[in-house]
Amino acid sequence: MGVSHPKLGVLSCCCCESRRRVVACISGACDRWCAHNSDSQTRRRRPCPDEFLQILRPGRVATKPLLDKNENVSEINAPEENIPNISTNQSIRNDTNINVFLIICIVGVSLAILLEIINVQNRRGTVSKDNVENRRSYWVYSAYNDVENKNGLLKHVHLVLERLGFEKRTNKTSWTLLWSHDYPFRVLYPNLHRLKTYQKVNHFPGTGFITNKVDLATSDSKFIPRAYKIPKNKKEFLEYAGENRNAVFLEKHNQHRGVYLKNVTAIDLSSGESFVQEYVQKPFLVDGHKFDIGVYVALTSVNPLRVYWYKGDVLFRYCPAKYYPFDPKNLDKYVVGDDYLPTWEVPSLAHPYTSLGFSMKEAFDHYARSKGKNSTRMWDDVQEAITEVFVKKEHHIISALKNYPSQDNFFELMRFDLVVDEDFKVYLLEANMSPNLSSAHYPPNQLLYEQVLFNLFSLVGLATYMNDSNEDQGTRNMLSSQKNIAVYSEECSSICKDSCEVSDKCSLCRHCISIRLRNSLLVAYRENLGKGDYRRLFPPAMKPNQNTDKKIKNMTQINGLQYLWYQGKCNTDVTWCV
C-alpha cells in the first residue's frame, strides 16, 4: 500500500536489497529507479514510514534513509539530481513556470491597456481643447484702431463675447467669429472666400444695397420718402418738385454725415456726391421733441430668406431742441445727432422708464396710447417697411454670395432708423451697417446693446458650445433632426405618398424634400430655439391653419416652401407663428 501525500499522491518506500536500505519515497517509479541507480538484483516495496513523511516537503522527492531497527544506521543522501524522470516534480515545476509566465503576460497586457487608455484620454483632451479653442475665439477688424480697445467703440461686443467664453485672437490663428466694423469683403476677401464650416462673419456680401443711403433711399417703397440721385435724376426731381410745391427736401451725402434742409432753388443739382429726399414735415412729437426710432434687425439667411427684429427694446433718440417754433437753420430741432436727448431726460417718459422700469419702447407706447394713438398698428407698419426692403434686395445678396462656397458662414446685425408723422404713418430713412454699440456717451444704453448682442449670438448659434458644423452626426441630430422639421403628416402619408408633384406641401415631405431646403430648415429650427427676444420679420407672422395661397403667391419658390414649413409648425404649436 502506498501512503498519500498532499502534493505527490500515493508514495511507496522503495528498498534496494543489495544495500539493505530505504532509498527513496517516490510515486510509481521504484523499479525503474533501482535498475538505474544500483547493482541490486532484488528489491522490494513497502509503505513510507511516518517519520519519513515528516521530513518530506511538498513539491519534492525525499531521500532520507530509513533502516529497520536491527540494521546499522548509515545516513546516505540520495541527491535529487540523481533521480531521473520524476514526473510529479517536473509537472510541479512546469506548472510553476506556466503560472509565472501567465502572471507576467497578464501584468504586461494590463499595463498596455492602461497606457492605451491614458493615451486615448490625452488625445481626446487635446482634440476637445483644440475644438473648444477653435470654436470659442474671435477677432475684430476695422480701419479704426479703436476697435481693438476693449473699452472703446466695440466695448460691449468684447464684453458679451468674453462672457460667452470667447477668447480674442488675431486672424493669424484659428478663430470662430470675425466681427468687422467695416464692410470686410474687399480688403479681407482672401480670408473670407474659403471659410471653414464653423466660422462666422458678422456681415453678408451684398448688403450694401440695403445699408448704402442712396440705394435704400431710391428704392420704390410707400414707406420711403421720395429720393433722387443728383445729377443723374435731376430731371425727375425737378418734375416732382414742380408737382409738389409745398414739399421740402433734405440734401444728403452718401456718407453718414451732413444733412441739410433746403428749398429746391438752394440745392446744388450738379454735385455727384449727394442725393435729395423729401422731408417729413409734420412729425409726431413727444413733449415737443421730434425723434427717430432705431430698430435692430438680424439677417441670418437668404434663398431662403430669414430676417428677425429685436422686439425686446428699440432705441429712441430725441432731438435736443423742441421742434416748434421751427427753424431750418437749427439742426437740433429736426436732426438727431450724436448729442441727442435720451429717453430718461424726456419728462413724460422719465417716470415709466426710470422709476417703473419699462423699456424705451414700452415707455413710448404708454405715451402714444395716452394721446389716442394706436402703437400696435405703428409697429406692424415698422415690420412691414423693413421686411419689404429685404424682399426687394435679396437677389443682390444672392448674387454676391456666388463668390463664396456657402452662405452659412454669414449673418448681419443692422439698425433701421424710422420716423413717424403726426398721423402715425411710418417712414423708413436709413439702415446702418454697423450700428453704434458704445454706451460711452449714454451709459444706460449698455443693457440694450448687450441684450441685443447676446440674443443675436444665441440666434445664430454662437452662444452655445455646439455650434460647430464639424460636430459628429449624433451632435447635429441632437440639435435638430428630421423629426424636428417634419410637417403635414396627413398629406405626406396620403396624397404625397406616391407623387411629390401633387401639392406644394409634398415638397416638405421626407421623401420629396431637397437636401438644400432640408439643411436650411434644420438651421431654421435651431434659430427658433435660440431666438430669445428676436421675432421673425420674414417669413412673416401667421395664424394657425390659415390659407397660404395669397401669402406665397409673390414669393420665390424656396421662400414659399419655407413659409409653408413655418405654417406647418404653427399649425401644431402657436409659438412658431411669430
C-alpha positions as CSV (number, residue, x, y, z in Angstrom):
1,M,0.0,0.0,0.0
2,G,1.2,3.5,-0.7
3,V,0.9,6.4,1.6
4,S,-1.0,9.5,0.4
5,H,0.9,12.8,0.3
6,P,-0.9,16.1,-0.2
7,K,1.3,17.0,-3.2
8,L,2.8,13.8,-4.5
9,G,-0.1,11.5,-4.2
10,V,0.5,7.8,-3.3
11,L,4.1,7.1,-2.2
12,S,6.0,3.8,-1.9
13,C,9.1,3.0,0.0
14,C,11.5,1.5,-2.5
15,C,14.2,-0.8,-1.0
16,C,17.2,-2.0,-2.9
17,E,18.0,-5.3,-1.2
18,S,21.7,-5.4,-2.1
19,R,22.3,-2.4,0.2
20,R,19.5,-3.2,2.7
21,R,18.3,0.3,2.9
22,V,15.4,2.5,2.0
23,V,16.5,4.6,-0.9
24,A,13.6,7.0,-1.5
25,C,9.9,7.7,-1.3
26,I,8.7,8.0,-4.8
27,S,5.5,7.5,-6.7
28,G,5.3,4.7,-9.1
29,A,8.9,4.6,-10.4
30,C,10.6,2.2,-7.9
31,D,11.6,-0.5,-10.4
32,R,13.0,2.0,-12.9
33,W,14.9,3.9,-10.2
34,C,16.6,0.9,-8.7
35,A,17.5,-0.5,-12.0
36,H,19.2,2.7,-12.9
37,N,20.9,3.6,-9.7
38,S,22.1,0.4,-8.1
39,D,23.5,-3.0,-8.8
40,S,20.9,-4.7,-6.7
41,Q,19.3,-7.8,-8.0
42,T,16.4,-7.8,-5.7
43,R,14.2,-5.0,-4.4
44,R,11.0,-4.7,-2.5
45,R,8.4,-2.0,-1.9
46,R,6.8,-1.1,1.3
47,P,4.8,1.9,2.6
48,C,6.7,5.0,3.6
49,P,7.1,5.3,7.4
50,D,5.5,8.2,9.2
51,E,8.8,9.7,10.2
52,F,9.9,9.7,6.6
53,L,6.7,11.7,5.7
54,Q,7.5,14.2,8.4
55,I,10.7,15.2,6.6
56,L,9.0,15.1,3.2
57,R,8.3,18.6,2.0
58,P,5.5,19.1,-0.5
59,G,6.8,19.7,-4.0
60,R,9.9,17.5,-3.9
61,V,11.1,13.9,-3.5
62,A,12.5,12.9,-0.2
63,T,15.5,10.7,0.1
64,K,16.2,10.4,3.9
65,P,17.2,6.7,4.6
66,L,15.1,4.6,7.0
67,L,16.5,1.3,8.3
68,D,14.9,-1.5,10.2
69,K,15.6,-1.4,13.9
70,N,18.0,-4.3,13.6
71,E,20.0,-2.7,10.8
72,N,23.1,-0.4,11.1
73,V,22.3,3.2,10.8
74,S,24.2,4.8,8.0
75,E,22.8,8.0,6.6
76,I,23.1,8.1,2.9
77,N,21.8,11.0,0.9
78,A,20.5,10.4,-2.5
79,P,20.8,13.7,-4.4
80,E,17.7,14.8,-6.3
81,E,19.6,15.4,-9.5
82,N,20.4,11.7,-9.5
83,I,16.7,10.8,-9.7
84,P,15.7,10.8,-13.4
85,N,12.2,11.1,-14.9
86,I,10.3,12.1,-11.8
87,S,7.1,13.2,-13.4
88,T,5.5,14.8,-10.4
89,N,8.4,17.1,-9.7
90,Q,8.7,18.1,-13.3
91,S,4.9,18.7,-13.5
92,I,5.0,21.0,-10.5
93,R,7.9,22.9,-11.9
94,N,6.2,23.2,-15.2
95,D,3.0,24.4,-13.6
96,T,5.0,27.0,-11.6
97,N,6.7,28.2,-14.7
98,I,3.5,28.4,-16.6
99,N,1.8,30.3,-13.7
100,V,4.7,32.8,-13.6
101,F,4.5,33.2,-17.3
102,L,0.8,33.8,-17.2
103,I,1.1,36.3,-14.4
104,I,3.8,38.2,-16.4
105,C,1.5,38.2,-19.5
106,I,-1.5,39.4,-17.6
107,V,0.5,42.2,-15.9
108,G,2.0,43.2,-19.3
109,V,-1.3,43.2,-21.1
110,S,-2.9,45.2,-18.2
111,L,-0.1,47.8,-18.4
112,A,-0.5,48.0,-22.1
113,I,-4.3,48.5,-21.9
114,L,-3.8,51.1,-19.1
115,L,-1.2,53.0,-21.2
116,E,-3.6,53.0,-24.2
117,I,-6.5,54.3,-22.1
118,I,-4.2,57.1,-20.9
119,N,-3.2,57.9,-24.4
120,V,-6.7,57.9,-25.7
121,Q,-7.8,60.2,-22.9
122,N,-4.9,62.5,-23.6
123,R,-5.8,62.6,-27.3
124,R,-9.4,63.3,-26.6
125,G,-8.5,66.0,-24.2
126,T,-6.2,67.6,-26.8
127,V,-8.8,67.4,-29.5
128,S,-11.5,68.7,-27.2
129,K,-9.3,71.5,-26.2
130,D,-8.5,72.4,-29.8
131,N,-12.1,72.2,-30.8
132,V,-13.2,74.4,-27.9
133,E,-10.4,76.9,-28.6
134,N,-11.2,76.9,-32.3
135,R,-14.9,77.4,-31.7
136,R,-14.6,79.9,-28.9
137,S,-12.3,82.6,-30.3
138,Y,-12.9,85.8,-32.3
139,W,-11.0,88.7,-33.9
140,V,-12.1,92.2,-34.9
141,Y,-11.4,94.2,-37.9
142,S,-11.8,97.9,-38.7
143,A,-9.9,100.8,-40.3
144,Y,-10.1,102.3,-36.8
145,N,-7.6,101.0,-34.2
146,D,-10.2,101.8,-31.5
147,V,-12.0,98.5,-32.2
148,E,-9.1,96.6,-30.6
149,N,-9.6,98.6,-27.4
150,K,-11.9,96.6,-25.1
151,N,-13.1,99.9,-23.6
152,G,-13.6,101.6,-27.0
153,L,-16.1,101.5,-29.8
154,L,-16.8,97.8,-29.5
155,K,-16.6,97.6,-25.7
156,H,-19.9,95.7,-25.4
157,V,-19.1,93.3,-28.3
158,H,-15.9,92.3,-26.4
159,L,-17.7,92.0,-23.1
160,V,-20.5,89.8,-24.3
161,L,-18.2,87.5,-26.3
162,E,-15.9,87.1,-23.3
163,R,-18.9,86.3,-21.1
164,L,-19.8,83.6,-23.5
165,G,-16.3,82.1,-23.2
166,F,-14.7,83.6,-26.3
167,E,-11.0,84.5,-26.4
168,K,-9.9,87.4,-28.5
169,R,-7.3,86.5,-31.1
170,T,-5.9,87.6,-34.5
171,N,-6.6,86.4,-38.0
172,K,-3.3,84.6,-37.9
173,T,-4.7,81.9,-35.6
174,S,-7.8,79.7,-35.8
175,W,-11.0,81.6,-35.0
176,T,-14.7,81.1,-34.8
177,L,-16.0,84.7,-35.3
178,L,-14.9,87.7,-37.2
179,W,-16.6,90.8,-36.0
180,S,-15.9,93.5,-38.6
181,H,-16.9,97.1,-38.0
182,D,-16.3,97.9,-41.7
183,Y,-17.5,96.1,-44.8
184,P,-14.9,93.3,-44.9
185,F,-15.3,91.6,-48.3
186,R,-12.9,93.7,-50.3
187,V,-9.9,94.0,-48.0
188,L,-10.3,90.6,-46.4
189,Y,-11.5,88.6,-49.4
190,P,-8.5,86.2,-49.3
191,N,-9.5,85.3,-45.7
192,L,-13.2,85.0,-46.4
193,H,-13.7,83.1,-49.6
194,R,-12.5,79.8,-48.1
195,L,-14.1,79.8,-44.7
196,K,-14.3,76.7,-42.6
197,T,-17.8,75.4,-41.8
198,Y,-17.7,76.5,-38.2
199,Q,-16.5,80.1,-38.9
200,K,-18.9,83.0,-38.8
201,V,-18.7,86.6,-40.1
202,N,-21.0,89.4,-39.0
203,H,-21.8,90.6,-42.5
204,F,-23.3,89.3,-45.7
205,P,-21.8,90.0,-49.1
206,G,-24.2,92.3,-51.0
207,T,-25.9,94.0,-48.0
208,G,-24.5,97.3,-49.2
209,F,-27.6,97.5,-51.4
210,I,-29.5,97.9,-48.2
211,T,-27.2,100.0,-46.0
212,N,-26.0,102.4,-48.6
213,K,-28.0,105.6,-48.2
214,V,-28.6,106.3,-51.9
215,D,-29.5,102.7,-52.8
216,L,-32.0,102.5,-49.9
217,A,-33.5,106.0,-50.4
218,T,-34.1,105.5,-54.1
219,S,-35.9,102.2,-53.5
220,D,-39.5,102.2,-54.6
221,S,-41.5,101.9,-51.4
222,K,-44.5,103.5,-49.9
223,F,-42.6,103.7,-46.6
224,I,-39.5,105.5,-48.0
225,P,-39.8,109.3,-48.8
226,R,-39.2,110.1,-52.4
227,A,-35.5,110.5,-53.2
228,Y,-33.4,111.3,-56.3
229,K,-29.8,110.8,-57.2
230,I,-28.1,114.1,-58.2
231,P,-27.3,114.8,-61.0
232,K,-28.4,111.5,-62.5
233,N,-32.1,112.0,-61.7
234,K,-32.1,115.8,-61.9
235,K,-35.0,115.9,-64.4
236,E,-37.3,113.6,-62.4
237,F,-36.6,115.5,-59.3
238,L,-37.5,118.9,-60.8
239,E,-40.7,117.4,-62.2
240,Y,-41.7,116.0,-58.8
241,A,-40.8,119.3,-57.0
242,G,-42.9,121.2,-59.6
243,E,-45.9,119.0,-58.9
244,N,-45.5,119.2,-55.1
245,R,-44.7,122.9,-54.4
246,N,-45.1,122.5,-50.6
247,A,-42.5,119.7,-50.5
248,V,-39.3,120.4,-48.7
249,F,-36.1,118.3,-49.3
250,L,-33.1,117.2,-47.4
251,E,-29.8,117.2,-49.2
252,K,-27.8,114.1,-48.1
253,H,-24.4,112.7,-48.9
254,N,-23.5,109.0,-49.3
255,Q,-21.6,109.2,-46.1
256,H,-23.5,109.2,-42.9
257,R,-22.7,112.8,-42.1
258,G,-24.2,116.0,-43.5
259,V,-27.9,116.6,-43.7
260,Y,-29.3,119.9,-44.7
261,L,-32.9,121.1,-45.2
262,K,-33.1,123.2,-48.3
263,N,-35.5,124.7,-50.8
264,V,-35.4,123.4,-54.3
265,T,-33.7,126.5,-55.6
266,A,-30.9,126.2,-53.0
267,I,-30.0,122.6,-53.9
268,D,-26.8,122.0,-55.9
269,L,-28.0,119.9,-58.8
270,S,-24.6,119.5,-60.4
271,S,-23.0,117.6,-57.5
272,G,-22.3,113.9,-57.9
273,E,-21.8,113.2,-54.3
274,S,-25.3,113.7,-52.9
275,F,-29.0,112.9,-53.3
276,V,-32.1,114.7,-52.2
277,Q,-35.0,113.2,-50.3
278,E,-38.4,114.6,-49.3
279,Y,-38.6,115.8,-45.7
280,V,-41.4,114.6,-43.4
281,Q,-42.7,118.0,-42.3
282,K,-45.2,117.2,-39.6
283,P,-43.6,114.6,-37.3
284,F,-45.2,113.1,-34.2
285,L,-43.7,114.8,-31.2
286,V,-43.1,113.7,-27.6
287,D,-43.1,116.7,-25.2
288,G,-42.5,118.8,-28.2
289,H,-39.4,116.9,-29.4
290,K,-39.0,115.2,-32.7
291,F,-37.4,111.7,-32.5
292,D,-36.3,108.7,-34.6
293,I,-36.8,105.0,-33.8
294,G,-33.8,102.6,-34.1
295,V,-34.9,99.0,-34.7
296,Y,-32.2,96.3,-34.5
297,V,-32.6,93.7,-37.3
298,A,-30.7,90.4,-37.9
299,L,-30.3,88.7,-41.3
300,T,-29.5,85.0,-40.9
301,S,-30.2,83.5,-44.4
302,V,-31.1,84.3,-48.0
303,N,-32.5,81.9,-50.5
304,P,-34.5,81.1,-48.4
305,L,-34.7,84.5,-46.7
306,R,-34.9,84.7,-42.9
307,V,-34.9,88.1,-41.1
308,Y,-35.6,88.9,-37.4
309,W,-36.1,92.1,-35.4
310,Y,-35.2,92.6,-31.8
311,K,-38.5,93.1,-30.0
312,G,-37.1,93.4,-26.5
313,D,-36.5,97.1,-27.0
314,V,-35.7,99.7,-29.6
315,L,-33.5,102.8,-29.5
316,F,-35.4,106.1,-29.2
317,R,-33.4,109.3,-29.8
318,Y,-34.9,112.7,-29.4
319,C,-33.8,116.0,-30.8
320,P,-32.4,118.2,-28.1
321,A,-34.4,121.3,-29.1
322,K,-38.1,121.4,-29.4
323,Y,-39.5,121.3,-32.9
324,Y,-41.6,124.5,-32.7
325,P,-41.1,127.2,-33.5
326,F,-39.4,125.6,-36.5
327,D,-36.1,127.0,-37.7
328,P,-34.4,125.1,-40.6
329,K,-31.1,126.7,-39.6
330,N,-31.2,125.0,-36.2
331,L,-30.4,121.3,-36.9
332,D,-31.1,120.4,-33.2
333,K,-34.7,120.8,-33.9
334,Y,-35.1,118.2,-36.7
335,V,-31.8,116.2,-37.0
336,V,-30.9,113.5,-34.5
337,G,-27.1,113.9,-33.9
338,D,-24.6,112.4,-31.5
339,D,-25.8,114.6,-28.7
340,Y,-29.4,113.6,-28.8
341,L,-31.8,113.8,-25.9
342,P,-32.2,110.3,-24.3
343,T,-35.5,108.8,-23.2
344,W,-34.7,109.2,-19.5
345,E,-34.5,113.0,-19.9
346,V,-37.8,113.4,-21.7
347,P,-40.3,114.5,-19.0
348,S,-43.2,112.3,-20.0
349,L,-41.0,109.2,-20.4
350,A,-38.6,109.6,-17.5
351,H,-41.0,108.1,-14.9
352,P,-42.1,105.0,-16.7
353,Y,-38.6,104.3,-17.9
354,T,-36.6,105.1,-14.8
355,S,-39.0,104.6,-11.9
356,L,-41.2,101.9,-13.3
357,G,-38.5,100.0,-15.1
358,F,-40.2,99.9,-18.6
359,S,-38.2,99.7,-21.8
360,M,-37.9,102.6,-24.1
361,K,-40.4,101.0,-26.4
362,E,-43.0,100.4,-23.7
363,A,-42.5,103.9,-22.3
364,F,-43.2,105.4,-25.7
365,D,-46.2,103.1,-26.3
366,H,-47.6,104.2,-23.0
367,Y,-47.3,107.9,-24.0
368,A,-48.8,107.2,-27.5
369,R,-51.8,105.5,-26.0
370,S,-52.3,108.4,-23.7
371,K,-52.5,110.6,-26.9
372,G,-55.0,108.3,-28.5
373,K,-52.6,106.7,-31.0
374,N,-52.5,103.1,-32.0
375,S,-49.0,102.0,-31.4
376,T,-49.8,98.4,-32.3
377,R,-50.6,99.4,-35.9
378,M,-47.5,101.5,-35.9
379,W,-45.2,98.6,-35.0
380,D,-46.9,96.5,-37.7
381,D,-46.0,99.1,-40.3
382,V,-42.5,99.2,-39.0
383,Q,-42.1,95.5,-39.5
384,E,-43.7,95.7,-43.0
385,A,-41.4,98.5,-44.0
386,I,-38.2,96.7,-43.0
387,T,-39.4,93.4,-44.5
388,E,-40.1,94.9,-47.8
389,V,-36.5,96.1,-48.1
390,F,-35.1,92.6,-47.6
391,V,-37.5,91.0,-50.0
392,K,-36.6,93.6,-52.8
393,K,-32.9,93.4,-52.1
394,E,-32.5,89.7,-51.6
395,H,-31.4,89.0,-55.2
396,H,-28.4,91.3,-54.8
397,I,-27.2,89.4,-51.8
398,I,-27.8,86.0,-53.6
399,S,-25.7,87.3,-56.5
400,A,-22.8,88.5,-54.2
401,L,-22.8,85.1,-52.4
402,K,-21.9,83.3,-55.6
403,N,-18.2,84.1,-54.9
404,Y,-18.4,82.1,-51.6
405,P,-18.8,78.4,-51.1
406,S,-21.5,78.7,-48.5
407,Q,-23.9,81.3,-47.1
408,D,-24.0,79.5,-43.8
409,N,-20.9,81.4,-42.6
410,F,-22.6,84.8,-42.6
411,F,-25.1,86.8,-40.5
412,E,-25.6,90.5,-40.1
413,L,-26.9,93.0,-37.5
414,M,-28.3,96.3,-38.7
415,R,-30.2,99.2,-37.3
416,F,-33.1,100.6,-39.3
417,D,-34.0,104.3,-38.4
418,L,-37.5,105.4,-38.9
419,V,-39.7,108.4,-38.1
420,V,-43.4,108.8,-37.5
421,D,-45.6,111.7,-38.6
422,E,-48.5,113.2,-36.7
423,D,-50.9,110.7,-38.3
424,F,-48.7,107.9,-37.0
425,K,-47.6,107.0,-40.5
426,V,-44.2,105.3,-40.6
427,Y,-41.3,106.4,-42.8
428,L,-38.0,104.5,-43.2
429,L,-35.0,106.7,-43.5
430,E,-31.8,104.6,-43.4
431,A,-30.2,101.3,-42.4
432,N,-26.9,101.3,-40.5
433,M,-24.5,98.5,-41.5
434,S,-22.5,98.7,-38.2
435,P,-24.8,100.4,-35.7
436,N,-23.3,102.2,-32.7
437,L,-22.9,99.8,-29.8
438,S,-21.0,102.0,-27.5
439,S,-22.5,103.3,-24.3
440,A,-19.7,105.7,-23.5
441,H,-21.8,108.8,-24.2
442,Y,-25.0,107.3,-22.7
443,P,-24.2,104.6,-20.1
444,P,-27.8,103.5,-19.5
445,N,-27.8,102.2,-23.1
446,Q,-25.4,99.4,-22.0
447,L,-28.2,97.0,-21.2
448,L,-29.9,97.5,-24.5
449,Y,-26.7,96.9,-26.5
450,E,-25.6,93.9,-24.5
451,Q,-29.0,92.2,-24.7
452,V,-29.2,92.9,-28.5
453,L,-25.8,91.2,-28.9
454,F,-26.4,88.3,-26.5
455,N,-29.7,87.4,-28.2
456,L,-28.1,87.8,-31.6
457,F,-25.3,85.3,-30.7
458,S,-27.9,83.0,-29.3
459,L,-30.0,83.3,-32.5
460,V,-27.1,82.3,-34.8
461,G,-25.7,79.6,-32.5
462,L,-22.7,81.3,-31.2
463,A,-23.9,81.4,-27.6
464,T,-23.8,77.6,-27.3
465,Y,-20.9,75.2,-27.3
466,M,-22.3,73.0,-30.0
467,N,-22.3,75.4,-32.9
468,D,-19.6,73.7,-34.9
469,S,-20.7,72.3,-38.2
470,N,-17.9,69.7,-37.9
471,E,-19.5,68.0,-34.9
472,D,-20.4,64.4,-35.3
473,Q,-23.8,63.4,-36.7
474,G,-25.1,62.5,-33.3
475,T,-24.5,66.0,-32.0
476,R,-26.1,67.5,-35.1
477,N,-29.1,65.3,-34.7
478,M,-29.3,66.3,-31.0
479,L,-29.6,69.9,-32.0
480,S,-32.1,69.4,-34.9
481,S,-33.1,66.3,-36.8
482,Q,-35.6,65.1,-39.3
483,K,-38.3,64.6,-36.7
484,N,-38.0,68.2,-35.7
485,I,-38.7,69.6,-39.2
486,A,-41.4,67.0,-40.2
487,V,-44.7,68.7,-41.0
488,Y,-48.0,67.9,-42.7
489,S,-48.3,64.3,-41.6
490,E,-51.7,63.8,-43.2
491,E,-50.6,64.9,-46.7
492,C,-47.2,63.1,-46.5
493,S,-48.8,59.8,-45.6
494,S,-51.6,60.0,-48.2
495,I,-51.7,62.2,-51.3
496,C,-47.9,62.8,-51.3
497,K,-47.1,59.1,-50.8
498,D,-46.8,58.2,-54.5
499,S,-46.0,61.6,-56.0
500,C,-44.2,64.7,-54.9
501,E,-45.9,66.9,-57.5
502,V,-49.5,66.7,-56.2
503,S,-49.1,69.7,-53.8
504,D,-46.5,72.2,-52.7
505,K,-46.7,70.6,-49.2
506,C,-45.4,67.4,-50.7
507,S,-42.0,69.2,-51.3
508,L,-41.7,69.3,-47.5
509,C,-42.2,65.5,-47.0
510,R,-39.1,63.5,-46.2
511,H,-39.1,61.5,-49.4
512,C,-39.5,64.7,-51.5
513,I,-37.6,67.5,-49.8
514,S,-34.4,68.7,-51.4
515,I,-31.1,68.4,-49.5
516,R,-30.6,72.2,-49.7
517,L,-34.0,73.0,-48.2
518,R,-33.8,70.3,-45.6
519,N,-30.4,71.7,-44.3
520,S,-31.8,75.2,-44.3
521,L,-34.8,74.1,-42.3
522,L,-32.6,72.3,-39.8
523,V,-30.8,75.6,-39.2
524,A,-34.2,77.5,-39.0
525,Y,-35.3,75.1,-36.3
526,R,-32.2,75.9,-34.2
527,E,-32.7,79.6,-34.8
528,N,-36.2,79.3,-33.4
529,L,-34.9,77.6,-30.3
530,G,-32.3,80.3,-29.7
531,K,-34.1,83.5,-30.9
532,G,-34.7,84.9,-27.4
533,D,-36.3,88.3,-27.8
534,Y,-35.9,88.3,-31.6
535,R,-39.0,87.8,-33.7
536,R,-39.4,86.9,-37.3
537,L,-39.9,89.6,-39.9
538,F,-39.6,87.1,-42.8
539,P,-41.2,84.7,-43.1
540,P,-43.9,87.0,-41.7
541,A,-46.1,86.2,-38.7
542,M,-49.0,83.9,-39.3
543,K,-52.0,82.2,-37.6
544,P,-52.7,78.5,-37.2
545,N,-54.4,76.8,-40.2
546,Q,-54.7,80.0,-42.3
547,N,-54.8,79.9,-46.1
548,T,-51.4,80.3,-47.5
549,D,-52.1,80.8,-51.2
550,K,-52.1,84.6,-51.2
551,K,-49.1,84.7,-48.9
552,I,-46.8,82.7,-51.1
553,K,-48.1,83.9,-54.5
554,N,-45.4,86.5,-54.9
555,M,-42.6,84.7,-53.1
556,T,-39.7,82.8,-54.8
557,Q,-40.2,79.1,-54.8
558,I,-37.9,78.3,-52.0
559,N,-39.2,81.2,-49.9
560,G,-42.7,79.9,-50.5
561,L,-41.8,76.4,-49.4
562,Q,-40.1,77.8,-46.3
563,Y,-43.3,79.8,-45.5
564,L,-45.3,76.6,-45.9
565,W,-43.0,74.9,-43.4
566,Y,-43.4,77.6,-40.8
567,Q,-47.2,77.4,-41.3
568,G,-47.0,73.7,-40.7
569,K,-45.1,74.2,-37.5
570,C,-47.5,77.0,-36.5
571,N,-50.5,74.7,-37.1
572,T,-49.3,72.4,-34.3
573,D,-47.5,74.9,-32.0
574,V,-48.6,78.5,-31.8
575,T,-45.1,79.6,-30.6
576,W,-43.9,79.0,-34.2
577,C,-46.5,81.5,-35.5
578,V,-44.3,84.6,-34.8
